[in-house]
Amino acid sequence: MTRIAVLGAGKIGEALLAGLLAAGSAPADLVFTERHPERAAELTARLGVRGVEVPEAAAHAEVLVIAVKPQDIVPVLTALAPELRPGTLVVSLCAGIPLAVLEGALPAGTPCVRVMPNTPMLVGEAMSAVSGGTHAGDAQLAAVEKMLGSVGRVVRVPESQQDAVTALSGSGPAYFFYLVEAMIDAGILLGLPRTVAADLIVQSAFGAARMLRESDDHPVLLREAVTSPAGTTIAAIRELERHGVRAALLDAIEAARDRSVELGRAASGR
């Protein structure tokens, strides 16, 4: 089995470890790093995976996954660079961080892959986009896709599209949660108990998502199937259009893309 080290055992790091274990990885083939001893002990007790320091993680791993916050990646790379063994594949899950930052901080020739996952990884339903660096070939990209396939779906994109991916699917779950929150509030406004409103909306969202995934129909056709002439749905959609919800969503996702670019520039010192 491939030996994998996860640097940073927050929610995403933990979800990846759990997914790898569920997919058949042996606990002995996995390690993680974690700054907080209590958190490390908790994960070891729950998952059976050892918490180690960066030098041991680098010595252990064939694939080294960096799952820290973007603002923390430079110190991690600085600590990692002198410990890295030739040929170790480095995978970054850090939003907005360009491959050039990884390749510039690590030993020459290090194969690097940039990934933008999202938080549904916590329930095994992530959407992850991968991009290979200068020294990462098809076999290494395929290995990363297999690893991430244990916690969801994977698509391969050129790095030039990663900021757009970050804005669309990386931040995407928050947009759905925001919409569900607003719809639950609307249910309360209309006189429904909060628990009933939440059940109605969450199940409706789940069912709609399954229809989108399993149907060959375009979202417009699925929406039109619910939209009867002079009915309740078209009255609601008219209000959404009148308030510019579609335009606001476009602007919001564009702003998220711009922020991803800013994070990358800050990490690059530009």
Beta strands, then each sheet from edge to edge (+ up, - down):
strand 1: 4-7
strand 2: 30-33
strand 3: 50-51
strand 4: 63-66
strand 5: 89-92
strand 6: 112-116
strand 7: 126-132
strand 8: 152-156
sheet 1: 3+ 2+ 1+ 4+ 5+ 6+ 7- 8-
end
